[in-house]
Amino acid sequence: MKVRIDSGHCHGHGRCYDLAPDLFEEDDEGYGHVVGDGAVPPGQEQAARLALANCPERAIEIL
């Protein structure tokens, strides 16, 4: 499983990195981006789904 953020849809609400800080982090302008290559480590799948469900712009995609 991998996650990605569509930067064209992200508005910087920060829910992804608040809910799943092992998977997402804040950039210099407050927008979310994936940590590393976006691979979801074992045990973090629920956090990835939670971030996806809580993104108001639906900018997160699970692959």
C-alpha positions in Angstrom: 0.0 0.0 0.0 1.2 3.5 -0.8 -0.3 7.0 -0.3 0.1 10.1 -2.3 -1.2 13.7 -2.1 -2.4 15.6 -5.2 -0.8 18.9 -4.5 -3.2 20.6 -6.9 -6.1 19.7 -4.5 -4.4 20.2 -1.1 -5.4 23.4 0.6 -3.2 22.9 3.7 -5.7 22.0 6.3 -3.1 19.7 7.9 -5.5 16.9 8.9 -3.3 14.3 7.2 -0.1 15.1 9.2 -2.1 15.6 12.4 -3.8 12.2 12.1 -1.0 10.2 10.5 2.3 11.9 11.3 4.3 8.8 10.4 2.9 9.0 6.8 2.5 12.7 6.1 4.4 15.9 7.1 4.0 19.6 6.6 6.0 21.4 4.0 7.4 25.0 4.4 4.1 26.5 3.3 1.8 24.3 5.5 0.7 21.9 2.8 0.9 18.1 3.4 3.2 15.8 1.6 4.0 12.1 2.0 7.0 11.0 4.0 9.6 9.2 1.9 8.2 7.3 -1.1 4.7 7.0 0.3 5.0 3.4 1.3 2.7 2.6 4.2 4.6 0.5 6.8 2.8 -2.5 8.4 0.5 -1.4 11.1 -0.1 2.1 9.6 -2.9 1.1 7.1 -5.6 2.3 9.4 -3.9 5.7 9.9 -3.7 6.0 6.1 -7.4 5.3 5.7 -8.2 7.8 8.5 -6.2 10.5 6.8 -7.9 9.8 3.5 -11.4 9.9 5.1 -10.6 13.2 6.8 -9.2 15.2 3.9 -11.8 17.8 3.0 -10.4 18.2 -0.5 -10.0 14.5 -1.1 -6.4 15.2 -2.1 -5.1 11.9 -0.6 -5.0 8.7 -2.7 -4.3 5.2 -1.5 -2.6 3.1 -4.2 
